[in-house]
Structures are given as structure tokens and as C-alpha cells.
Amino acid sequence: MGKAEFLTPKAIANRIKSKGLQKLRWYCQMCQKQCRDENGFKCHCLSESHQRQLLLASEDPQQFMDYFSIEFRNDFLELLRRRFGTKRVHNNIIYNEYISNREHVHMNATQWETLTDFTKWLGREGYCKVDETPKGWYMQYIDRDPETIRRMEEQEKRKKQDLDDEERSAKFIEDQVRRGKEGKEEEAPVYTELKRENEEEKVVFNLNKGSSSSATSSSKSSVLGPSALKLPSGVPAGKRKEAQHASAESRDKKKKSALEEIIALEEEKKKASRTDYWLQPEIVVKIITKKLGEKYYKKKAVVNEVVDKYTAVVRVIGSGDKLKLDQTHLETVIPAPGKRVLILNGGYRGNTAILDSINEKKFCATVIIDSGLSKSHKLEGVQYEDISKLA
């Protein structure tokens, strides 16, 4: 039976069938040929080319196994280096990406029987850092490229140089401060603040320096105190005005500093109140686990009840199904600007807010608090995981 022509339906059907991965038991590693069914594999094994290849392999089988092992190792490590770099990743994830290529070298043609054996071998030979967990084996690529090592050394030198520059600058500033303190002149006189003990009593100024025994002098000294308006001799009127202005500014500054100090303490307290749990009732979340099937994957739901700090009962929007999920299987939902959100973490946890803007480059948002003592307070740089849309 002749071979079908290029654009005939049978040729097109054959090309469609040959796409993608086929069954491993019908693959011949020696000839690097994939058969589609058992009959095709049997015909290939009886072919002259396959028999000739077997004769070559029988002369030195170890050489062929070493060749396939080296090819498998190089391709696997190249994929790990390019795809994941020096990140810690599960070995099965890398293997699944590796075998997605039709032309890959199969593991049954190498010296390793299982993926676990291959992972342990990489750890013993120093190609990767491997560790076993209840979820399986994880590996981390060790980059020994001379260019990468040189670049890292240059970064370390640059950091050390920056630190040296900062230390020199700090020392220079300390020397300047010390010299300033050594050559500092006597401090200027401190002018006391003008205070009234009784709001109803009149303030009387005595502008006559000679009449010290007059009634006005006694009332002035009783109301304002002996040092309220006394200035050193030779101080001009302009200096007096500056002193009064400075005293007024210092009074306002004292009033503001007390309030600012309270606000600063509250801010520090709120910043220190971050937790590792964020679930709250009546917020909209997205299901990100595939363990429940495609029916619920990336579906939005409303949190009905928080069972404990890390688990919640959610109601799927649309179907109304109720699910009990851990917070690791959920993620927050960011609405459009102008919508109401709930702050889930940090010092303002539990407060509702209005979403003002979204910074997609930095993965953060700006919100305006809409409830509580901090109402109308604007928060910038709030991470996506710290806020979620209200139901």
C-alpha cells in the first residue's frame, strides 16, 4: 500500500495523530522513533533499521546508556536553570515541563530508574540542593557559572564601598558637630511665655521704669510674674517682637507636638499589629485551588463564616454552593476604584474604606478609610492581599 499524498485527508489525519505525546511503551529510544499503536511498534521492531541499531548497541551497551544519561542530565539542568533559576521548586514540576517536549530523552533509557533516584544523584554530585518534605522532593539549582560568580562579587564590592562611603560621611558629620560644640558661644537669653492666670483680670503694663512703688507695678508683678516682660538692657524693640513671635510659635508647636506624638504612637502600634491570617466575614474572595475541579477554579465566593483564624465557609456566587476552604486556597478580590473594600490586615484591620486608585506596577492600592476614628485618612501603598471587596 503506497504512502498517502501530502494534502490528502489520510495524510492530514496522520499528521494530526502524530502531534503531541504518545504512549511511552511504543517508543523506541535506540531509533528515537514514536509509534502510534502496538502494530506499528511490532513492525518497527522487525524492521531492518531497528535490527541494525540493536547490533550496534550490543557491542557496547554501556556507552549508549552513558550517552543518553548525559543528554538527559544536560537537558534537565538547562531547563531548571533557564526556567526557575536558583528558586526552590518541586522536582515533579520540572519533570512535567521537560517531558512536554516530544524530542526529549526518556528516563527508561538512562542509568536512573526513577525521578527520585535522579534527584538524589543530583544532590550527591553537587548540581543542586535537594531536600525531602512530606509533599515530595524539592531541588534548587546551584549556579556555578563564572560570569554569575564574577557579577555577584562585583555587587558585594559595590555594597561594601557604599557602606564605607556612608561611614566616612557619618564620621565627617560627627567631627563637624563636635567642632561646632567646642566653638559655640554662650546661649542667648530665654524669654518666658506670656501667660494669664485669670481671664477676667486685666493685664496692666508699666512703661515707667522709675515708679517701682506704684500700684500699676504691683499689679503687673502679681499678674504676669516678675520675669514675664523683663528683657536684658540694650535689647531693641525689634528683638522684643521676635521674642514674642517665637514664644507664640513655640506654644503652637507644643500643642501640635502632643497630638502628633499620640498619632505617631498609634501608627507604630497599628504597624506592629500585622498577623498571618486575614479572613473576614462578608468579603468577596476568589478560589485558586484546582483540587475541587474546574467547576470551582477561579470562581468568586462570599465568606459566610470564619470557622477559625485560617478556615472559612464560603458561598460560591452564581451556584450558591457552600464550601469549607483554607485561606491558602483563596485570594482577595480587588474591585474598581470608587468601590468599598474591607481592610484585612495591619493596624486598620476591620475598617471599611473606599478604593481610591490602583498601582498595577507595584501591586498595591490607595484607599481612604470610611469608618472608625481614622475616617477620611488616606492610606497609600496598601498591598493587594490586605484589602478585599465587600459583598
C-alpha positions, 0 to 999 in steps of 0.5 A: 500500500503506497504512502498517502499524498501530502494534502490528502485527508489520510495524510492530514489525519496522520499528521494530526495523530502524530502531534503531541505525546504518545504512549511511552511503551511504543517508543523506541529510544535506540531509533528515537522513533514514536509509534502510534499503536502496538502494530506499528511498534511490532513492525518497527521492531522487525524492521531492518533499521531497528535490527541494525541499531540493536547490533550496534548497541550490543557491542557496547551497551554501556556507552549508549546508556552513558550517552543518553544519561548525559543528554538527559542530565544536560537537558534537565539542568538547562531547563531548571536553570533557564526556567526557575533559576536558583528558586526552590521548586518541586522536582515533579514540576520540572519533570512535567515541563521537560517531558512536554517536549516530544524530542526529549530523552526518556528516563527508561533509557538512562542509568536512573530508574526513577525521578527520585533516584535522579534527584538524589544523584543530583544532590550527591554530585553537587548540581543542586540542593535537594531536600525531602518534605512530606509533599515530595522532593524539592531541588534548587539549582546551584549556579556555578557559572563564572560570569554569575560568580564574577557579577555577584562579587562585583555587587558585594564590592559595590555594597561594601564601598557604599557602606564605607562611603556612608561611614566616612560621611557619618564620621565627617558629620560627627567631627563637624558637630563636635567642632561646632560644640567646642566653638559655640558661644554662650546661649542667648537669653530665654524669654518666658511665655506670656501667660494669664492666670485669670481671664477676667483680670486685666493685664496692666503694663508699666512703661515707667521704669522709675515708679517701682512703688506704684500700684500699676507695678504691683499689679503687673508683678502679681499678674504676669510674674516678675520675669514675664516682660523683663528683657536684658538692657540694650535689647531693641524693640525689634528683638522684643517682637521676635521674642514674642513671635517665637514664644507664640510659635513655640506654644503652637508647636507644643500643642501640635507636638502632643497630638502628633506624638499620640498619632505617631504612637498609634501608627507604630502600634497599628504597624506592629499589629500585622498577623498571618491570617486575614479572613473576614466575614462578608468579603468577596474572595476568589478560589485558586485551588484546582483540587475541587475541579474546574467547576470551582477554579477561579470562581468568586465566593462570599465568606459566610463564616470564619470557622477559625483564624485560617478556615472559612465557609464560603458561598460560591456566587452564581451556584450558591454552593457552600464550601469549607476552604483554607485561606491558602486556597483563596485570594482577595478580590480587588474591585474598581476604584470608587468601590468599598473594600474591607481592610484585612490586615495591619493596624486598620484591620476591620475598617471599611474604606473606599478604593481610591486608585490602583498601582498595577506596577507595584501591586498595591492600592490607595484607599481612604478609610470610611469608618472608625476614628481614622475616617477620611485618612488616606492610606497609600501603598496598601498591598493587594492581599490586605484589602478585599471587596465587600459583598 
